[in-house]
Amino acid sequence: MKQEQALHIGMLNSFNVITGKATYDDILNAGIGFFAHDPNEMDPDSLKILIKYFQELEMFEYCKELKDVYDEYYNEDGSIRDPLCECDFPVINGYTKKVMCGDCGKRILR
């Protein structure tokens, strides 16, 4: 595999995990488990890098989806939009797009 192909696949894999189109395990099981971000956490800098990458390829539908994710989780300055749970033992009453702690009511991020 060429380096350029590997980079693109890593970007696509990250996009798919971040937007919920695939899970980390799905991608690992497919045998192409490399990513442009740490799949165990999402950060604003990684999202910005992905958006810029897809902008340069004029893949604007990807940019839009990533920007929507960015706007959902982060403020313009990169700070986290919702207060985060700091409970030692968070309570999870259900799994939705925004998982909230059943104890303190604050958001739980991966």
Backbone atoms as SQL, in Angstrom:
CREATE TABLE atoms (id INTEGER PRIMARY KEY, chain TEXT, resi INTEGER, resn TEXT, atom TEXT, x REAL, y REAL, z REAL);
INSERT INTO atoms VALUES
  (1, 'A', 1, 'MET', 'N', 0.840, -1.178, 0.000),
  (2, 'A', 1, 'MET', 'CA', 0.000, 0.000, 0.000),
  (3, 'A', 1, 'MET', 'C', 0.885, 1.241, 0.000),
  (4, 'A', 2, 'LYS', 'N', 0.525, 2.180, -0.819),
  (5, 'A', 2, 'LYS', 'CA', 1.266, 3.442, -0.878),
  (6, 'A', 2, 'LYS', 'C', 0.983, 4.273, 0.367),
  (7, 'A', 3, 'GLN', 'N', 1.938, 5.132, 0.707),
  (8, 'A', 3, 'GLN', 'CA', 1.803, 5.984, 1.890),
  (9, 'A', 3, 'GLN', 'C', 0.568, 6.888, 1.771),
  (10, 'A', 4, 'GLU', 'N', 0.335, 7.420, 0.569),
  (11, 'A', 4, 'GLU', 'CA', -0.814, 8.298, 0.358),
  (12, 'A', 4, 'GLU', 'C', -2.135, 7.532, 0.576),
  (13, 'A', 5, 'GLN', 'N', -2.178, 6.278, 0.139),
  (14, 'A', 5, 'GLN', 'CA', -3.370, 5.454, 0.354),
  (15, 'A', 5, 'GLN', 'C', -3.580, 5.185, 1.838),
  (16, 'A', 6, 'ALA', 'N', -2.511, 4.859, 2.529),
  (17, 'A', 6, 'ALA', 'CA', -2.604, 4.578, 3.965),
  (18, 'A', 6, 'ALA', 'C', -3.111, 5.803, 4.722),
  (19, 'A', 7, 'LEU', 'N', -2.605, 6.976, 4.368),
  (20, 'A', 7, 'LEU', 'CA', -3.060, 8.210, 5.003),
  (21, 'A', 7, 'LEU', 'C', -4.555, 8.407, 4.763),
  (22, 'A', 8, 'HIS', 'N', -4.978, 8.218, 3.528),
  (23, 'A', 8, 'HIS', 'CA', -6.387, 8.421, 3.191),
  (24, 'A', 8, 'HIS', 'C', -7.276, 7.423, 3.939),
  (25, 'A', 9, 'ILE', 'N', -6.867, 6.179, 3.993),
  (26, 'A', 9, 'ILE', 'CA', -7.647, 5.171, 4.712),
  (27, 'A', 9, 'ILE', 'C', -7.720, 5.518, 6.197),
  (28, 'A', 10, 'GLY', 'N', -6.617, 5.968, 6.771),
  (29, 'A', 10, 'GLY', 'CA', -6.622, 6.398, 8.170),
  (30, 'A', 10, 'GLY', 'C', -7.588, 7.554, 8.399),
  (31, 'A', 11, 'MET', 'N', -7.621, 8.496, 7.476),
  (32, 'A', 11, 'MET', 'CA', -8.546, 9.629, 7.579),
  (33, 'A', 11, 'MET', 'C', -9.991, 9.153, 7.460),
  (34, 'A', 12, 'LEU', 'N', -10.244, 8.271, 6.500),
  (35, 'A', 12, 'LEU', 'CA', -11.600, 7.731, 6.341),
  (36, 'A', 12, 'LEU', 'C', -12.024, 6.935, 7.569),
  (37, 'A', 13, 'ASN', 'N', -11.122, 6.123, 8.106),
  (38, 'A', 13, 'ASN', 'CA', -11.444, 5.345, 9.303),
  (39, 'A', 13, 'ASN', 'C', -11.795, 6.261, 10.465),
  (40, 'A', 14, 'SER', 'N', -11.011, 7.313, 10.654),
  (41, 'A', 14, 'SER', 'CA', -11.304, 8.263, 11.730),
  (42, 'A', 14, 'SER', 'C', -12.647, 8.934, 11.500),
  (43, 'A', 15, 'PHE', 'N', -12.896, 9.357, 10.266),
  (44, 'A', 15, 'PHE', 'CA', -14.179, 9.975, 9.920),
  (45, 'A', 15, 'PHE', 'C', -15.330, 9.035, 10.271),
  (46, 'A', 16, 'ASN', 'N', -15.201, 7.776, 9.869),
  (47, 'A', 16, 'ASN', 'CA', -16.282, 6.818, 10.084),
  (48, 'A', 16, 'ASN', 'C', -16.533, 6.540, 11.561),
  (49, 'A', 17, 'VAL', 'N', -15.482, 6.471, 12.370),
  (50, 'A', 17, 'VAL', 'CA', -15.660, 6.260, 13.805),
  (51, 'A', 17, 'VAL', 'C', -16.278, 7.498, 14.448),
  (52, 'A', 18, 'ILE', 'N', -15.758, 8.667, 14.135),
  (53, 'A', 18, 'ILE', 'CA', -16.236, 9.909, 14.750),
  (54, 'A', 18, 'ILE', 'C', -17.697, 10.184, 14.399),
  (55, 'A', 19, 'THR', 'N', -18.088, 9.882, 13.169),
  (56, 'A', 19, 'THR', 'CA', -19.468, 10.153, 12.752),
  (57, 'A', 19, 'THR', 'C', -20.409, 8.990, 13.042),
  (58, 'A', 20, 'GLY', 'N', -19.889, 7.910, 13.608),
  (59, 'A', 20, 'GLY', 'CA', -20.730, 6.788, 13.991),
  (60, 'A', 20, 'GLY', 'C', -21.114, 5.855, 12.856),
  (61, 'A', 21, 'LYS', 'N', -20.431, 5.955, 11.736),
  (62, 'A', 21, 'LYS', 'CA', -20.719, 5.092, 10.593),
  (63, 'A', 21, 'LYS', 'C', -20.092, 3.703, 10.755),
  (64, 'A', 22, 'ALA', 'N', -19.108, 3.600, 11.617),
  (65, 'A', 22, 'ALA', 'CA', -18.445, 2.318, 11.902),
  (66, 'A', 22, 'ALA', 'C', -17.889, 2.388, 13.315),
  (67, 'A', 23, 'THR', 'N', -17.660, 1.226, 13.883),
  (68, 'A', 23, 'THR', 'CA', -17.032, 1.190, 15.200),
  (69, 'A', 23, 'THR', 'C', -15.550, 0.886, 15.025),
  (70, 'A', 24, 'TYR', 'N', -14.817, 1.154, 16.062),
  (71, 'A', 24, 'TYR', 'CA', -13.394, 0.838, 16.088),
  (72, 'A', 24, 'TYR', 'C', -13.192, -0.648, 15.789),
  (73, 'A', 25, 'ASP', 'N', -13.989, -1.492, 16.417),
  (74, 'A', 25, 'ASP', 'CA', -13.876, -2.945, 16.211),
  (75, 'A', 25, 'ASP', 'C', -14.207, -3.351, 14.780),
  (76, 'A', 26, 'ASP', 'N', -15.203, -2.719, 14.177),
  (77, 'A', 26, 'ASP', 'CA', -15.533, -3.008, 12.773),
  (78, 'A', 26, 'ASP', 'C', -14.305, -2.821, 11.890),
  (79, 'A', 27, 'ILE', 'N', -13.629, -1.711, 12.117),
  (80, 'A', 27, 'ILE', 'CA', -12.475, -1.369, 11.276),
  (81, 'A', 27, 'ILE', 'C', -11.305, -2.303, 11.565),
  (82, 'A', 28, 'LEU', 'N', -11.070, -2.593, 12.830),
  (83, 'A', 28, 'LEU', 'CA', -9.996, -3.539, 13.174),
  (84, 'A', 28, 'LEU', 'C', -10.262, -4.912, 12.574),
  (85, 'A', 29, 'ASN', 'N', -11.493, -5.363, 12.663),
  (86, 'A', 29, 'ASN', 'CA', -11.849, -6.675, 12.123),
  (87, 'A', 29, 'ASN', 'C', -11.731, -6.734, 10.605),
  (88, 'A', 30, 'ALA', 'N', -11.806, -5.593, 9.953),
  (89, 'A', 30, 'ALA', 'CA', -11.652, -5.537, 8.500),
  (90, 'A', 30, 'ALA', 'C', -10.182, -5.589, 8.088),
  (91, 'A', 31, 'GLY', 'N', -9.282, -5.468, 9.062),
  (92, 'A', 31, 'GLY', 'CA', -7.857, -5.563, 8.774),
  (93, 'A', 31, 'GLY', 'C', -7.209, -4.277, 8.293),
  (94, 'A', 32, 'ILE', 'N', -7.906, -3.158, 8.458),
  (95, 'A', 32, 'ILE', 'CA', -7.332, -1.868, 8.041),
  (96, 'A', 32, 'ILE', 'C', -7.383, -0.886, 9.211),
  (97, 'A', 33, 'GLY', 'N', -6.918, -1.336, 10.357),
  (98, 'A', 33, 'GLY', 'CA', -7.060, -0.598, 11.600),
  (99, 'A', 33, 'GLY', 'C', -6.028, 0.469, 11.844),
  (100, 'A', 34, 'PHE', 'N', -5.962, 1.459, 10.988),
  (101, 'A', 34, 'PHE', 'CA', -5.148, 2.618, 11.317),
  (102, 'A', 34, 'PHE', 'C', -6.010, 3.855, 11.190),
  (103, 'A', 35, 'PHE', 'N', -5.672, 4.857, 12.016),
  (104, 'A', 35, 'PHE', 'CA', -6.522, 6.028, 12.199),
  (105, 'A', 35, 'PHE', 'C', -5.689, 7.305, 12.199),
  (106, 'A', 36, 'ALA', 'N', -6.365, 8.405, 11.917),
  (107, 'A', 36, 'ALA', 'CA', -5.722, 9.712, 11.949),
  (108, 'A', 36, 'ALA', 'C', -5.879, 10.364, 13.322),
  (109, 'A', 37, 'HIS', 'N', -6.597, 9.724, 14.214),
  (110, 'A', 37, 'HIS', 'CA', -6.780, 10.241, 15.566),
  (111, 'A', 37, 'HIS', 'C', -6.730, 9.066, 16.527),
  (112, 'A', 38, 'ASP', 'N', -6.633, 9.360, 17.798),
  (113, 'A', 38, 'ASP', 'CA', -6.689, 8.322, 18.817),
  (114, 'A', 38, 'ASP', 'C', -8.144, 7.874, 18.904),
  (115, 'A', 39, 'PRO', 'N', -8.461, 6.645, 18.488),
  (116, 'A', 39, 'PRO', 'CA', -9.860, 6.220, 18.468),
  (117, 'A', 39, 'PRO', 'C', -10.505, 6.113, 19.844),
  (118, 'A', 40, 'ASN', 'N', -9.719, 6.194, 20.904),
  (119, 'A', 40, 'ASN', 'CA', -10.278, 6.140, 22.251),
  (120, 'A', 40, 'ASN', 'C', -10.708, 7.496, 22.777),
  (121, 'A', 41, 'GLU', 'N', -10.364, 8.535, 22.060),
  (122, 'A', 41, 'GLU', 'CA', -10.812, 9.871, 22.468),
  (123, 'A', 41, 'GLU', 'C', -10.870, 10.783, 21.255),
  (124, 'A', 42, 'MET', 'N', -11.701, 11.782, 21.377),
  (125, 'A', 42, 'MET', 'CA', -11.846, 12.749, 20.307),
  (126, 'A', 42, 'MET', 'C', -11.409, 14.102, 20.862),
  (127, 'A', 43, 'ASP', 'N', -10.694, 14.863, 20.067),
  (128, 'A', 43, 'ASP', 'CA', -10.271, 16.182, 20.526),
  (129, 'A', 43, 'ASP', 'C', -10.466, 17.180, 19.392),
  (130, 'A', 44, 'PRO', 'N', -10.590, 18.465, 19.732),
  (131, 'A', 44, 'PRO', 'CA', -10.874, 19.459, 18.701),
  (132, 'A', 44, 'PRO', 'C', -9.774, 19.577, 17.648),
  (133, 'A', 45, 'ASP', 'N', -8.528, 19.391, 18.033),
  (134, 'A', 45, 'ASP', 'CA', -7.435, 19.500, 17.061),
  (135, 'A', 45, 'ASP', 'C', -7.519, 18.406, 16.006),
  (136, 'A', 46, 'SER', 'N', -7.842, 17.189, 16.414),
  (137, 'A', 46, 'SER', 'CA', -7.987, 16.092, 15.457),
  (138, 'A', 46, 'SER', 'C', -9.128, 16.370, 14.486),
  (139, 'A', 47, 'LEU', 'N', -10.228, 16.883, 15.000),
  (140, 'A', 47, 'LEU', 'CA', -11.350, 17.215, 14.124),
  (141, 'A', 47, 'LEU', 'C', -10.961, 18.286, 13.107),
  (142, 'A', 48, 'LYS', 'N', -10.231, 19.292, 13.554),
  (143, 'A', 48, 'LYS', 'CA', -9.795, 20.359, 12.640),
  (144, 'A', 48, 'LYS', 'C', -8.865, 19.810, 11.559),
  (145, 'A', 49, 'ILE', 'N', -7.984, 18.901, 11.924),
  (146, 'A', 49, 'ILE', 'CA', -7.071, 18.295, 10.947),
  (147, 'A', 49, 'ILE', 'C', -7.858, 17.494, 9.914),
  (148, 'A', 50, 'LEU', 'N', -8.826, 16.721, 10.379),
  (149, 'A', 50, 'LEU', 'CA', -9.659, 15.945, 9.459),
  (150, 'A', 50, 'LEU', 'C', -10.446, 16.858, 8.523),
  (151, 'A', 51, 'ILE', 'N', -11.026, 17.912, 9.055),
  (152, 'A', 51, 'ILE', 'CA', -11.796, 18.857, 8.227),
  (153, 'A', 51, 'ILE', 'C', -10.894, 19.460, 7.160),
  (154, 'A', 52, 'LYS', 'N', -9.705, 19.894, 7.550),
  (155, 'A', 52, 'LYS', 'CA', -8.772, 20.494, 6.587),
  (156, 'A', 52, 'LYS', 'C', -8.371, 19.481, 5.508),
  (157, 'A', 53, 'TYR', 'N', -8.119, 18.244, 5.902),
  (158, 'A', 53, 'TYR', 'CA', -7.742, 17.204, 4.944),
  (159, 'A', 53, 'TYR', 'C', -8.837, 17.023, 3.895),
  (160, 'A', 54, 'PHE', 'N', -10.074, 16.882, 4.345),
  (161, 'A', 54, 'PHE', 'CA', -11.171, 16.662, 3.395),
  (162, 'A', 54, 'PHE', 'C', -11.495, 17.917, 2.589),
  (163, 'A', 55, 'GLN', 'N', -11.237, 19.102, 3.149),
  (164, 'A', 55, 'GLN', 'CA', -11.393, 20.347, 2.378),
  (165, 'A', 55, 'GLN', 'C', -10.431, 20.354, 1.197),
  (166, 'A', 56, 'GLU', 'N', -9.185, 19.974, 1.461),
  (167, 'A', 56, 'GLU', 'CA', -8.182, 19.972, 0.406),
  (168, 'A', 56, 'GLU', 'C', -8.537, 18.996, -0.716),
  (169, 'A', 57, 'LEU', 'N', -9.266, 17.938, -0.387),
  (170, 'A', 57, 'LEU', 'CA', -9.707, 16.975, -1.401),
  (171, 'A', 57, 'LEU', 'C', -11.072, 17.345, -1.991),
  (172, 'A', 58, 'GLU', 'N', -11.613, 18.470, -1.541),
  (173, 'A', 58, 'GLU', 'CA', -12.932, 18.950, -1.951),
  (174, 'A', 58, 'GLU', 'C', -14.028, 17.930, -1.661),
  (175, 'A', 59, 'MET', 'N', -13.879, 17.241, -0.559),
  (176, 'A', 59, 'MET', 'CA', -14.882, 16.278, -0.087),
  (177, 'A', 59, 'MET', 'C', -15.718, 16.998, 0.978),
  (178, 'A', 60, 'PHE', 'N', -16.499, 17.960, 0.510),
  (179, 'A', 60, 'PHE', 'CA', -17.157, 18.896, 1.409),
  (180, 'A', 60, 'PHE', 'C', -18.268, 18.265, 2.244),
  (181, 'A', 61, 'GLU', 'N', -18.871, 17.175, 1.768),
  (182, 'A', 61, 'GLU', 'CA', -19.890, 16.516, 2.577),
  (183, 'A', 61, 'GLU', 'C', -19.270, 15.920, 3.842),
  (184, 'A', 62, 'TYR', 'N', -18.022, 15.472, 3.736),
  (185, 'A', 62, 'TYR', 'CA', -17.295, 14.963, 4.901),
  (186, 'A', 62, 'TYR', 'C', -16.992, 16.116, 5.863),
  (187, 'A', 63, 'CYS', 'N', -16.594, 17.250, 5.299),
  (188, 'A', 63, 'CYS', 'CA', -16.299, 18.434, 6.123),
  (189, 'A', 63, 'CYS', 'C', -17.534, 18.850, 6.912),
  (190, 'A', 64, 'LYS', 'N', -18.673, 18.855, 6.257),
  (191, 'A', 64, 'LYS', 'CA', -19.921, 19.270, 6.897),
  (192, 'A', 64, 'LYS', 'C', -20.248, 18.355, 8.075),
  (193, 'A', 65, 'GLU', 'N', -20.135, 17.050, 7.871),
  (194, 'A', 65, 'GLU', 'CA', -20.438, 16.122, 8.968),
  (195, 'A', 65, 'GLU', 'C', -19.478, 16.296, 10.131),
  (196, 'A', 66, 'LEU', 'N', -18.196, 16.483, 9.823),
  (197, 'A', 66, 'LEU', 'CA', -17.200, 16.681, 10.883),
  (198, 'A', 66, 'LEU', 'C', -17.417, 18.011, 11.598),
  (199, 'A', 67, 'LYS', 'N', -17.777, 19.044, 10.858),
  (200, 'A', 67, 'LYS', 'CA', -18.049, 20.357, 11.462),
  (201, 'A', 67, 'LYS', 'C', -19.265, 20.256, 12.386),
  (202, 'A', 68, 'ASP', 'N', -20.269, 19.484, 11.980),
  (203, 'A', 68, 'ASP', 'CA', -21.438, 19.278, 12.838),
  (204, 'A', 68, 'ASP', 'C', -21.041, 18.604, 14.146),
  (205, 'A', 69, 'VAL', 'N', -20.163, 17.609, 14.066),
  (206, 'A', 69, 'VAL', 'CA', -19.671, 16.934, 15.274),
  (207, 'A', 69, 'VAL', 'C', -18.893, 17.930, 16.132),
  (208, 'A', 70, 'TYR', 'N', -18.007, 18.695, 15.493),
  (209, 'A', 70, 'TYR', 'CA', -17.221, 19.700, 16.223),
  (210, 'A', 70, 'TYR', 'C', -18.161, 20.644, 16.973),
  (211, 'A', 71, 'ASP', 'N', -19.154, 21.172, 16.268),
  (212, 'A', 71, 'ASP', 'CA', -20.073, 22.142, 16.871),
  (213, 'A', 71, 'ASP', 'C', -20.901, 21.530, 18.001),
  (214, 'A', 72, 'GLU', 'N', -21.174, 20.241, 17.905),
  (215, 'A', 72, 'GLU', 'CA', -21.942, 19.575, 18.953),
  (216, 'A', 72, 'GLU', 'C', -21.134, 19.438, 20.236),
  (217, 'A', 73, 'TYR', 'N', -19.834, 19.179, 20.107),
  (218, 'A', 73, 'TYR', 'CA', -18.998, 18.894, 21.272),
  (219, 'A', 73, 'TYR', 'C', -18.188, 20.091, 21.776),
  (220, 'A', 74, 'TYR', 'N', -17.830, 21.015, 20.879),
  (221, 'A', 74, 'TYR', 'CA', -16.872, 22.057, 21.246),
  (222, 'A', 74, 'TYR', 'C', -17.373, 23.456, 20.910),
  (223, 'A', 75, 'ASN', 'N', -16.903, 24.416, 21.692),
  (224, 'A', 75, 'ASN', 'CA', -17.103, 25.826, 21.384),
  (225, 'A', 75, 'ASN', 'C', -16.080, 26.242, 20.335),
  (226, 'A', 76, 'GLU', 'N', -16.222, 27.433, 19.801),
  (227, 'A', 76, 'GLU', 'CA', -15.299, 27.933, 18.769),
  (228, 'A', 76, 'GLU', 'C', -13.841, 27.902, 19.211),
  (229, 'A', 77, 'ASP', 'N', -13.590, 28.157, 20.496),
  (230, 'A', 77, 'ASP', 'CA', -12.216, 28.196, 20.996),
  (231, 'A', 77, 'ASP', 'C', -11.646, 26.809, 21.315),
  (232, 'A', 78, 'GLY', 'N', -12.439, 25.752, 21.067),
  (233, 'A', 78, 'GLY', 'CA', -11.970, 24.393, 21.315),
  (234, 'A', 78, 'GLY', 'C', -12.299, 23.867, 22.701),
  (235, 'A', 79, 'SER', 'N', -12.908, 24.695, 23.534),
  (236, 'A', 79, 'SER', 'CA', -13.309, 24.218, 24.859),
  (237, 'A', 79, 'SER', 'C', -14.551, 23.340, 24.717),
  (238, 'A', 80, 'ILE', 'N', -14.732, 22.445, 25.656),
  (239, 'A', 80, 'ILE', 'CA', -15.852, 21.517, 25.611),
  (240, 'A', 80, 'ILE', 'C', -17.150, 22.269, 25.870),
  (241, 'A', 81, 'ARG', 'N', -18.122, 22.000, 25.017),
  (242, 'A', 81, 'ARG', 'CA', -19.399, 22.714, 25.064),
  (243, 'A', 81, 'ARG', 'C', -20.195, 22.416, 26.341),
  (244, 'A', 82, 'ASP', 'N', -20.358, 21.174, 26.691),
  (245, 'A', 82, 'ASP', 'CA', -21.164, 20.800, 27.852),
  (246, 'A', 82, 'ASP', 'C', -20.272, 20.521, 29.051),
  (247, 'A', 83, 'PRO', 'N', -20.771, 20.811, 30.244),
  (248, 'A', 83, 'PRO', 'CA', -20.004, 20.426, 31.437),
  (249, 'A', 83, 'PRO', 'C', -19.849, 18.902, 31.469),
  (250, 'A', 84, 'LEU', 'N', -18.679, 18.445, 31.857),
  (251, 'A', 84, 'LEU', 'CA', -18.401, 17.013, 31.863),
  (252, 'A', 84, 'LEU', 'C', -18.565, 16.408, 33.248),
  (253, 'A', 85, 'CYS', 'N', -18.989, 15.162, 33.253),
  (254, 'A', 85, 'CYS', 'CA', -19.131, 14.399, 34.487),
  (255, 'A', 85, 'CYS', 'C', -17.755, 14.186, 35.110),
  (256, 'A', 86, 'GLU', 'N', -17.670, 14.430, 36.396),
  (257, 'A', 86, 'GLU', 'CA', -16.432, 14.175, 37.117),
  (258, 'A', 86, 'GLU', 'C', -16.653, 13.147, 38.228),
  (259, 'A', 87, 'CYS', 'N', -17.774, 12.430, 38.156),
  (260, 'A', 87, 'CYS', 'CA', -18.078, 11.418, 39.167),
  (261, 'A', 87, 'CYS', 'C', -17.070, 10.279, 39.067),
  (262, 'A', 88, 'ASP', 'N', -16.640, 9.756, 40.218),
  (263, 'A', 88, 'ASP', 'CA', -15.751, 8.598, 40.221),
  (264, 'A', 88, 'ASP', 'C', -16.428, 7.383, 39.612),
  (265, 'A', 89, 'PHE', 'N', -17.733, 7.252, 39.843),
  (266, 'A', 89, 'PHE', 'CA', -18.499, 6.108, 39.347),
  (267, 'A', 89, 'PHE', 'C', -19.767, 6.624, 38.672),
  (268, 'A', 90, 'PRO', 'N', -19.640, 7.092, 37.422),
  (269, 'A', 90, 'PRO', 'CA', -20.810, 7.634, 36.726),
  (270, 'A', 90, 'PRO', 'C', -21.917, 6.592, 36.583),
  (271, 'A', 91, 'VAL', 'N', -23.127, 7.071, 36.562),
  (272, 'A', 91, 'VAL', 'CA', -24.292, 6.223, 36.360),
  (273, 'A', 91, 'VAL', 'C', -24.762, 6.429, 34.927),
  (274, 'A', 92, 'ILE', 'N', -24.888, 5.336, 34.182),
  (275, 'A', 92, 'ILE', 'CA', -25.360, 5.428, 32.802),
  (276, 'A', 92, 'ILE', 'C', -26.722, 4.757, 32.741),
  (277, 'A', 93, 'ASN', 'N', -27.748, 5.566, 32.477),
  (278, 'A', 93, 'ASN', 'CA', -29.116, 5.041, 32.415),
  (279, 'A', 93, 'ASN', 'C', -29.513, 4.652, 31.000),
  (280, 'A', 94, 'GLY', 'N', -28.765, 5.083, 30.012),
  (281, 'A', 94, 'GLY', 'CA', -29.092, 4.756, 28.631),
  (282, 'A', 94, 'GLY', 'C', -28.023, 5.259, 27.700),
  (283, 'A', 95, 'TYR', 'N', -27.952, 4.662, 26.545),
  (284, 'A', 95, 'TYR', 'CA', -26.944, 5.024, 25.554),
  (285, 'A', 95, 'TYR', 'C', -27.610, 5.756, 24.398),
  (286, 'A', 96, 'THR', 'N', -27.292, 7.025, 24.308),
  (287, 'A', 96, 'THR', 'CA', -27.788, 7.866, 23.238),
  (288, 'A', 96, 'THR', 'C', -26.593, 8.590, 22.647),
  (289, 'A', 97, 'LYS', 'N', -26.855, 9.453, 21.684),
  (290, 'A', 97, 'LYS', 'CA', -25.752, 10.190, 21.075),
  (291, 'A', 97, 'LYS', 'C', -25.001, 11.001, 22.132),
  (292, 'A', 98, 'LYS', 'N', -25.718, 11.592, 23.063),
  (293, 'A', 98, 'LYS', 'CA', -25.117, 12.308, 24.192),
  (294, 'A', 98, 'LYS', 'C', -25.368, 11.482, 25.443),
  (295, 'A', 99, 'VAL', 'N', -24.343, 10.816, 25.940),
  (296, 'A', 99, 'VAL', 'CA', -24.505, 10.025, 27.162),
  (297, 'A', 99, 'VAL', 'C', -24.319, 10.949, 28.353),
  (298, 'A', 100, 'MET', 'N', -25.330, 10.965, 29.202),
  (299, 'A', 100, 'MET', 'CA', -25.316, 11.825, 30.374),
  (300, 'A', 100, 'MET', 'C', -25.250, 10.963, 31.629),
  (301, 'A', 101, 'CYS', 'N', -24.547, 11.462, 32.633),
  (302, 'A', 101, 'CYS', 'CA', -24.451, 10.762, 33.911),
  (303, 'A', 101, 'CYS', 'C', -25.805, 10.848, 34.622),
  (304, 'A', 102, 'GLY', 'N', -26.308, 9.706, 35.046),
  (305, 'A', 102, 'GLY', 'CA', -27.571, 9.675, 35.760),
  (306, 'A', 102, 'GLY', 'C', -27.472, 10.229, 37.168),
  (307, 'A', 103, 'ASP', 'N', -26.252, 10.413, 37.641),
  (308, 'A', 103, 'ASP', 'CA', -26.031, 10.924, 38.993),
  (309, 'A', 103, 'ASP', 'C', -25.968, 12.455, 38.998),
  (310, 'A', 104, 'CYS', 'N', -25.035, 13.007, 38.221),
  (311, 'A', 104, 'CYS', 'CA', -24.835, 14.465, 38.243),
  (312, 'A', 104, 'CYS', 'C', -25.502, 15.187, 37.064),
  (313, 'A', 105, 'GLY', 'N', -25.917, 14.421, 36.051),
  (314, 'A', 105, 'GLY', 'CA', -26.592, 15.035, 34.901),
  (315, 'A', 105, 'GLY', 'C', -25.652, 15.654, 33.880),
  (316, 'A', 106, 'LYS', 'N', -24.348, 15.513, 34.088),
  (317, 'A', 106, 'LYS', 'CA', -23.390, 16.089, 33.152),
  (318, 'A', 106, 'LYS', 'C', -22.997, 15.060, 32.087),
  (319, 'A', 107, 'ARG', 'N', -22.444, 15.545, 31.014),
  (320, 'A', 107, 'ARG', 'CA', -22.096, 14.707, 29.868),
  (321, 'A', 107, 'ARG', 'C', -20.889, 13.814, 30.135),
  (322, 'A', 108, 'ILE', 'N', -20.956, 12.603, 29.600),
  (323, 'A', 108, 'ILE', 'CA', -19.845, 11.666, 29.655),
  (324, 'A', 108, 'ILE', 'C', -19.260, 11.578, 28.255),
  (325, 'A', 109, 'LEU', 'N', -17.989, 11.912, 28.127),
  (326, 'A', 109, 'LEU', 'CA', -17.306, 11.813, 26.832),
  (327, 'A', 109, 'LEU', 'C', -16.424, 10.603, 26.827),
  (328, 'A', 110, 'ARG', 'N', -16.188, 10.084, 25.643),
  (329, 'A', 110, 'ARG', 'CA', -15.286, 8.940, 25.529),
  (330, 'A', 110, 'ARG', 'C', -13.868, 9.391, 25.587);
